[in-house]
Each structure stands twice: as structure tokens, then as C-alpha cells.
């Protein structure tokens, strides 16, 4: 097995979406937006593998948005949700060029490729998308390429929502209308802000954010209620989350509650989870996340609980295995190179990035008929 390298094809596409200059896909339907933040803008995001695969040779990949946290806001203790919002509200925006020249450029691009593959597999022309944890709108161009019909983006961080709204307005002739809302997608009912309150999506997406719901069982239940009540029967819930099995395997393998390398660090307070929900660890990812509290997602329990909300597991695979699986499909290999995950300037992904990529897991649920 080998890591990705520049030996199959090429083109361009990057960062959180595709290259900020190119993308396109169908249609015309521009519209106007009148708001950002909490207000809608009308118009114009199987089980875990038991242990990680051995690290392949030396050639690799990219991720999401670059940034850093400012530590100016230390006043009263904040709830975890407020800390998450503060963290993402104060992150520095690197921009497209900045994201192409960091120690995690390969990681960022690889993660974006994974999301692009998932979107190409589950989105279809005219479908309606609800993006929970939409961030700064990094996936908007991916949805443009999929020619979706309608997009609703929600995020706990008001500043991120405003960025996403502005990013949408900057798109050239998007094929869909969009609305954006700032709210806690896990702790509160979406109907608090979502209009219409009975909105039904064909796809609900939650990328690199769902683990925050696992602070408590009540939050997980609220999140699943939000998803199930706003996903049409037969629709898909497409997510990327940290792989709890991989994290626990690494901790045991390293014989330490703190492990990582030059691009990431994970710190657990204790060796064994004492509860299915609310088992925290501190996560740092170079130039992206700084000492942020995240929570283990115990996948078997998650799958079992999701079924009580009519959500049935359809697919799950760790990022390393996902890559090897998609290598068998020429169109995804070509996409890998179009997105410049590896290219002449970066012919491979570093071993440290490849290890960090192993943290994540793809999971897809489908809403069953009652």
C-alpha cells in the first residue's frame, strides 16, 4: 500500500472548495441575498476500523481552512459550545495562496478531496442541501459543481456564517439559492431559526464538526432529532468525524495519553473512556486548530441511537481505506490530481500528514421508510 503520489493525472482544485478561481457546473439561477449571520440570505456543506493501516511509503495530500486562534477573550468561563464558536470566530483566514504553503497543505487538500468524492457520490442535480457546521463556506463550490438546487448553511460561529454568506455572493452564477443561519446545530432545535421550520433536505452534510455534539447524550439526541426531522425519507446524512478506534489504538500503541507529530497533537486526560458521551481530548492541528476540546464518537453506540431516529448506517470507512478504495475508480484519481492534492511542487504527502489523515472517518446514514 502506498500513499498518494503524483503518478496518475493532473489539473487543479484546492482548499476548502475547488480553486477559488475555477469551478463551475451547471446552471444559471443567480439570486440576491439580503443578509448574513442569523438572518437568512435568500439566493445567490460500518463500523470504525479496529486499528489503523500501516503507514504507506512516502507520497501524499490536503485539507480545509487555515487559521489560528486569538487568546484575547479570557473573561468568564464559557460553555463548550461558546468556546467552539469563539475559536472559529477568531481564526485567522489564510486565503487560497496561504493555504497552499503550509505544513498541512497536503492534509487540507486530501480532506477536501474526500469531501468532494462524498458530494459527487450523494448529491445530484436539483437536490436540497442542509449543511450543519458550514463554517466559512469552504464547500460551496463543491455544491456548485454538483448542480444542487438549494442550499441552507448553519453554523454556531456568527463570523463564519457571515464569511460563508459573502463567499456565496462572490460565486459566479450559482445554480442554486442559499440561506445562512447562525445557531448551535446540536444544542438547540433548528426550528429556532430555520425557515421554513419544516424544511426538508435531500442531503444533510456535517463535515469535521459533528464530534462537538458528543459532549453529552442530550446533545447527540438533539442533533439526531434535528437531522431526522429535516431529512426527507430516503435522504442521506453524510459526515466526516474523528475515528475513536484509531485514536484509542494510537494512545495504546504510543503508551501515552499524549501523542502526535509535527502537525498534530492529541491529549487525553485518562487512558480509558469512562462514558459513551462527554469523553474529551484536546486537539491541535498546525495552523488550523489550537488546543480545542473535542469528544470521542463511539460509533457502535452512535449507530444504535441513530436507528431510533430512523437513520440507518449505509457506509463507513477510515480516510486511509477510503483513499485505497477510491484509487480503483479512475474518475476519483483524476479528481485527486485536478484538486492538486499532489503535484510537481508537492509530489507527495509527508508521513506526518498521512498519520494525521488517519484520524478521520467517513460515515453515511440513510433515513429509512417508516
N, C-alpha and C positions, 0 to 999 in steps of 0.2 A: 504494500500500500504506500502511496506517496502523496505528499501534499500537493496542492495546486501549483502548477508552473506554467510558464508561457510557452506551451507547445501545441496548443490546439487551434487558435484563431485570434482575431482581434477586432477592435472597434472602440467605442467609448461611451461611458456612462459612469456616474460616480456617486459618492457621498450618499446623502440621505435620499436623494431621489434618483434621477439619472443626471447627467451633466446638467448644470443649471442652464446651459445654453441650448441643449438639444433635447428633444423628446418630441413627441407628437404622436398622434394616433388619432384617429378619427375626428370627426365632427367639428361642429361649429358652435353651437349654443353658448355664447358668451352670456353673462348676465351681470348685474351690478350688485354689489354688496354694499350694505349700508352700515356695517358695524363690525366690531370685533369684541373680544373679551366675552363677557357674559351674555351679550346680545347676539342674536342670530344674524348672520350675514347672508342675505338670500341672493345667490348667484355666484356670477363669477365664482386616511390609516384602518398507543400500545404501551406501553409502559416505558419508563426510563431505562436506558441501558444499564445493566448491572455494574459495569465498570468501563472506563474509557478505553478506546482502542489505543494500541501503542502508537507513539508519535511517529509519523512517516518521515522520510528523508528531509529534504530542505527546499521547500518551494511553496509560496503561499499568498495571501488575501487582504479585505477591507470592511468597515462598519457604518456608523451613524454620525451624529453631530459632535463637533469638538467643543470643548468648553472648560471652564473652571469655576469654582465657587468662591464668592467673596465672603469673608468672615466678619463683616461689619455688624451683622444684625443680632448680636447676642444680648437679648434683653430678658424676657421671661421664657421659661421652658415652653417649647412648642410641642403640640401633638405630632405624632409621626406624619400624619397627612400634611400638616402645616410645614414640617421640616422638608418633606419631599417637594412641596410647592415652592418653598423658599430656595431650595437647592437649584431647581430648574429655572426659577425666575432670575437668579443671579448668575447663571452660567455665561461665560464669555462665548460669543459666537465667532468661530474661526473663519467662516466663509469657505467657498469652494477651494480656492488655492491653498488656504491654510490647512484644510483637511487633507490635502494631497501630500503634505510634507510633515508628517508627524510620525512618532514611533508606532502608532496604531493605524496607519493608513491602510495597510493590508487587511487588518481586522475590520475596520469600518466598511471597506468595500466588500469584503466577504459577507458580512452581515446584511448589507444591502442587497447583495445577490440572492441570499436566502429569501429575503422578503419579496424580492421581485419574482422569484420562482413560485413562491406560495401564491402571490397575487395572480400570476399568469395561470396557475392551476385552478384557482377557485373563483376568480372574478370573471365576468362575462359582459358583453356589450349591453348597456342599459340597466345593469343591476344597481341596487341601492346599498350604500356602504355606511356603516356606523363605525367610526374609528375611535376607540376608547384609549386615551393616553396618546392623543395625536401629536403631542409635542409641538415643535415649531413648523410642522407641516412637511417634514422631510420626505414623506411618502407620496405627496400629492402628484408628482409627475409619474410615479408608478401607476397610480389610478387613472391618470390621463391616458397612458399607453394602453391600459385595459379597456378604455372606452366606456367607463361606467356611466350611469345615468344620473346619479345623485349621491352627494357626499355630506355626511354630518361628522364634524370633528369635535371631540370633547377632551378636555384636559384639566387637571387640578391647578395648573400654573397659568395665571392670567396673562403674564408676559409672553409665555409660549403661545397661547391662543392668539394673541394679537399678532405675533410673528407669523403664525400659520395663516391668519386671515390676509395679511399683507402679501404673503407668498402666493396665495391663491389669486389675488388681484393682479399679480405680476405675470401670471400664466398667459400664454398666447392662445386665445380662442379655446378655452377648455370645453370639453364635450358635456360637461355636467354643471349643475348648480351646486352650491355649497353653503353650509351654515356652520357656525362655530360657537361653542359654548364653554365657559369656564366653570367647572364644578368637580367635586370629588365623585368619580365614577363608581367607587366601591363602597364608600360610607353612606351615601345618600341615594334615594331613588332618582333615576334620570328624569322622571316626570317633573321634578322640581324646576327644571329649566328647559328640557327638550320640548320643542314644538314641531308638529302636534304631539301631545303627550302620549298618544297611542302609536307613534311612528314605528313602522316595521321595516327592518333591513333584510336584504338577501345575504349579506355578509357582515359579520361583526369582527373587527380586527383589533388585537391588543398586542402590540409589539414591544418587547423588552420592558414591560411595566406591570404586568399582572401580579408579580410576586409581592407587590406592595399591599395587595388585598389580603395576603395571608398573615397579616398582623393579628387577626383574630378570626374565629369561626363565623362570628356575626357579620364581619365584612365580606368574607367569602360568600356567605349566603346572600347578602345584599347584592354583591357583584353578579352572582348566578341568576338571581331574580331579575336584575337589570338586563342581562343578556337574553335570558329566555323570554321575557315579556316583550322584547323589542326585536326579536329574530323570528322571521316567518318560519312556518313548518317546512322542513327540508333545507333550511338555510344553514350556513356554516359559520362556526366560531373559530377563527384562525389566530393562533397565538405563538409567541416565542417567549420562553421562560428559562430561568436557570435550572439546570438539571441537578436535583437534590442528590441523586445517586452518585453522580460524578463528583460533586463537592464533598460528600462523605467519604467516597473512595480516596480522593486526594488527601483529605485530612488523615485518614488511617495510613495511607502509603507514606506520607511525609512525617508521620508520627509527631504531628504538631497541630495545635489549633489555629496556627497562623501559617499560611503558605502563599506562594505566588512566585512571581519572577519580575523582570524589569518593566513589564507593562501592566500587571495587575497584582492586587493583594486581597486575600480573604482572611478575615479574623473572626473566629468563633469564640464565644465566651466559655463554652464547655464542649466536651467531646461527643456526647450523645444527646439527641433531641429528647426533651422531656415531655413534649406535647406535639400534637399534629399541627397545631397552629401557633403562630407567635414565636417561633424559634429563630432568633435573629443572628445575623452576622454583619460585619462591616465590610463593605466592598469599595475598593478603589481601582479605577481604570485610568491609566495615564491620559491626561488631557481631556477627560470626559466625565468621570465620576470621582468624587473625593470623599472617602470615608463615609459613605452613605449606608444607612441601616436598611438591609433587605431581609427577606424572610424565606426560609426553605419552603418549597412547594412539594408536599408529599403526594406524588402523582396518583398512586392507587386510591388514596382517600379522596382526592380531588375528583377522580373519575367516578367513584362511587357516589359522592354527593351530587355531582353534576347530573347523574342519571335521574335523581329525584326532581330535577328541573327540566326533564325531557331532553337533556343534552347527552348524546352518546358518542364515546370516543371512536373516531374513524381512523386516525393516523397519529403516530408519534415516532420521532427519530431524533437522536442527538445530531448536532451540526456536523461532526466528522462523518458519521454514517450517511447523513443526508447528502453530503458532498459526493461520497463514493457512489451512492445510488444515482444521483443526477448525472454523473460522468457517463452513464450509459445512454444518455439522451443527447443527441447532437445539438439540439436547439438550446439546451441549457449550458452546454460547453461554449457555444457561440456567444450566448448572453454573458457568460463569465468573462469572456475576453472583450466584448463590447463595453462592459462596465469597467474595464481596465483593472480588474482585481489583481492581475499580474500583467506586466507589460515589459517593454525593453528597459525602462528605467528601474522597474522593480520586478525582476524576473522570478522572484519567489517571495513567499511569506516567511517571516522569521519563525524559528522554533518557539520563541516566547509568545508570539501572536497566535500560533497554531494551538498551543496549550490553552490559551485564554479562550479561543473559539470553542474549545471542548466544554466550556461551562454551560453552553446553551442547548436548548431542546426545542424542536418544533412539535406542536400539538394542534390537532384539528378535531373539533366536535361537530356533530350534525344534530339539528333539532328534529326529533322523531315525531311521527304522527301519533296523536293520542288515541 
